[in-house]
């Protein structure tokens, strides 16, 4: 059997403006070089992190708990980069 090993990082929205177009666009750019799917989960919704529109549909405001998932261990550096971006408040703190 071939099982996928999903790797996750848990964080939250730290900046006052929540998730908006600029950070959503930067996240999608980070995901562009991924070998497989990268997902962002918030408010009981899971979206494709390669899509700015999908990310914005999360409606994630300050304090929203977020889970970032990858399906390919080769993408762990991308996962860490996105996690760090969230932790830094999208550079807007």
N, C-alpha and C positions, 0 to 999 in steps of 0.2 A: 504494500500500500504506500501511496505517496501522500504524506501529510504536509500541509503548509505550516510553517512555523511563523506565526504572526508575532512581530515585535512591537511593543507599545511604549509610549512615554505619556505620562499624565501631567497636565499643567493647567493653567487658567489664564484668562484674559486679564492682563495687568494694567493696560493703559486706559485712560479716562474715556476715550472715544470708542472703545470696543473694536470689533473687527470691521474695518471699512475697506474701501477699494485699494488703497496703497499697500497695506500689508497683505491683503488677499493676492494682489498681483505679484508681490515679492515671493510669497509662498509658492504660487504656481510656477514662477521662474525657477525656484529651487528644485521643484519636482520634475522639471523638464528633462533632467538627465537621469532620472530613476530607471532602473531595469524592470520594475514592475509597479503595480498600483501602490499609491500612497493615499491614505484616508485620514480625514479629520472628523471626529465625532463630538457632537455637543447637543445638548437639549434633546436627547434620544434620537438624533438624526446623524447618519453617516454619509459623508459626501466625498467626492473625488477631489483630492487636493490639487490636481492639475487644472481645475476649473475655477476661475475667479468667481463666476456667477454662482456655482455650487457653494463655494465657501461663504459668499455673502448671504445665501439663503439660510445659513445657520442662525442669523440674527444674534450673534454672540456679543453681549455687552460686557462691561467690566465685571469681573468676578465669575463669569461663566466657566465652568469646568470643561476641559477639553482633553480628548484622547487622540493622539496621533499614532497611526498604525502603518506598518510596512509589511509586505509579504515576502520580501527577498532580503536576506541578510546582507547582500552586496550594497543595499541602500541604507545601511545603518548610519553612514556619515551624513546623508541627507536628512534622516530622522533627527540626528543630533543637531544639525544646523537649524532645522525648523523649530525644535524644542528650545534651543538657545534664543532664537528670534522671539518666541513667545515670552520666555523668561525675561528678556530685555525690554519688554513692553513695546515691541516693534520699533525700538529706538526712539520712542516718543515719551518716555517717562520723564 
